[in-house]
Amino acid sequence: MSALPDQMSDQARKQVAAWLLLCCFMIFAMVILGGVTRLTGSGLSMVEWDPIFGFVPPLNEQAWQEVFEKYQASPEYRKINVGMDLHGFKSIYWFEFSHRVLGRSIGTVFLIPFLYFLWRGMLTRRWVPRLAFAFVLGGLQGLLGWYMVKSGLIDRPHVSQYRLTAHLGLALVIYCYLLWLLFDLLAPQPEPPEVSRQVRGPARWLFALAATTVLSGGFVAGLKAGHAYNTFPKMGDQWLPPAGWMLEPWWRNLFENIATVQFDHRVLATLTFTGLLVLGLRYRGRVRTRATRIALNLLMLVTVVQVGLGISTLLLRVPVPLASLHQAGALTLLTVLLFVNHRFRRLSATSAATR
């Protein structure tokens, strides 16, 4: 193993950037596949978690029958899918199996190149702990995923919306963290300080608002709230959520009341939509670099498309393909918005970021 350098070479920077781009792409796919698993009711089909040998599916009819018998003892089969045959079980099993295998694959794709780059001395002292921290977050994500599934295997065949949203939230943290590292490696020249100073605060707040909106979608998915009040802009015949404050104490309605959870997501989405359009329209003529101008234009386009997907998903009662596109749109919006924030970072951080 070579001594760690103080400066990353151009070749090393390109290779590490390509590796991080692949990891980000796989995490993006992982989040979408997780959403499909949720939408198809497949998340509780695997009642055991084997982190070491979980790559191997049932290979013959006897193995399938054994896995199916374990599922038949679960609350979901006894209370929801009673009478399901082996063929029906296979149709939901493969979604959850693919989701778990992809998660393990991401860990492998991250760890092996990381060790290789470390062994070859291609990483700097600054980058080793940053990348090691990302690997730790990935391990915690795997544990949190099992903790989430376990909530639906005890008495009620229902995954806790709190654990589901926490699982989604940590996935977003890992994705955005690796994206930021990738942007640091690519290191496009940020906007001049007199421009970036004006928009840095609003861009950060809007990223926080957009991320909160995505997390509120986790509660919508966890409660299947998208299947209720399939009208827009009103909720049925009313502007405010019917029976929106029926639970005690009051704060439970924000996370457990279907009407209020859906209403919150609508309000947050509307605020995000308005804020991002104002940001783009106000500052795209003031920025000085072409990359930032393109990013702001793309941000507005993605924002409009995402709102359209959200409304269509609601009105059409959450069809799986459209709901998956809506989730992909949310990740795409966060990606572009994070890039915009990276463009407006401090000039003084540019040289240090690539060390």
Residue, then its C-alpha position, 0 to 999 in steps of 0.5 A: m500500500s502506497a503512502l497517501p498523497d496530498q493531491m489527487s492526480d487527474q487520472a485518479r480523480k477521473q477513475v474515482a469520479a466514474w466509480l462514484l457516478l456508478c454508485c449514485f446510479m445504483i442507489f437511484a435504481m435502488v430507491i426506485l425499485g424499493g418504491v416498486t416493491r412497496l407499491t406491489g405489496s412485495g416488501l414482506s414476502m421475505v420473512e428472513w434476512d441473511p446478509i451473507f448468503g442472501f444472494v441465492p434465491p430458491l433453486n428448486e421446487q422444494a426450496w420454493q415450497e420451504v420459503f413459501e411455508k415460512y411466508q404462510a406463517s407470517p401475518e401478511y399471508r394470514k390476514i391479507n394474502v390467505g389462499m395465495d398459491l406458490h405462483g402468486f408468491k413468486s410474483i411478489y418474492w422476486f421484487e423484494f429479492s431483487h431489492r435486497v440483492l441490489g442493496r448488497s451489490i451496491g455495498t460490494v461495488f463500493l467497498i472493492p474499488f475503495l480498497y483498491f484505490l486505497w491500496r494503490g495510493m490514489l486517494t488523499r488523506r482528506w478523501v479516505p475518511r469521507l469515503a469510509f463514512a459513506f460505507v458506514l452509512g451504507g451498512l446502517q442503511g441495510l440494518l435500518g431496512w431490516y428493522m423496517v421490514k421486521s415491523g410488519l412481521i410481528d402482529r400487523p402486516h403493515v410496515s411502520q410509516y415511521r421506519l419506512t420514511a427513515h429508510l427512505g431518508l437515509a437513502l437520500v442522505i447517502y445518495c446526496y452525500l455521494l453526489w456532493l463528493l462527485f461534484d467536488l471531484l468534477a469541481p466546476q468553477p462556482e459562481p463569483p462571490e457577488v452572485s453566489r452570496q445572493v442565492r446561496g441561502p435561498a438555494r439551501w432552504l429550497f433544498a431542505l424544503a424539497a427534501t422534506t417534501v420527498l420525506s412527506g411522500g414516504f408517509v404518504a406511501g407508508l399509509k397508502a394515502g395516495h389511494a384516498y381523496n383522488t381529486f385536485p386541487k380540492m380533497g373531495d369537496q373540501w379545501l382542507p383535509p376532512a377529519g384532519w385533526m381527529l387523532e389525539p394528541w394533535w401531532r399524530n395527525l401529521f404522521e398517522n392521519i391519512a387525510t392530513v398526511q396527504f394534505d401536508h404533502r400537497v402543501l409542501a409540494t406546492l411551496t416547493f414548486t413555487g419556490l423553485l420556479v421563483l429561484g430559477l426565474r429570478y436568478r437565471g439571468r444573473v448567473r455568469t456561467r453557462a453550466t449554472r444557467i443550464a442547471l437553473n433552466l433544467l431545475m424549472l423543467v424538472t419541477v414542472v414535470q414532477v408536479g404534473l407526475g404527482i397530480s396525475t398519480l393522485l388522479l389515476r389512483v396510484p398506478v405503479p408505473l406512474a408512481s415510480l416515475h413520480q419517485a424518479g422525478a423526486l430524485t432527479l429534482l434533488t439531484v439538479l437542486l444539489f448541483v445548483n447548490h454546489r455551483f453556489r458554494r463558496l469560492s474558497a472551498t473549490s481548491a480544498a474540495t479536490r484535494 
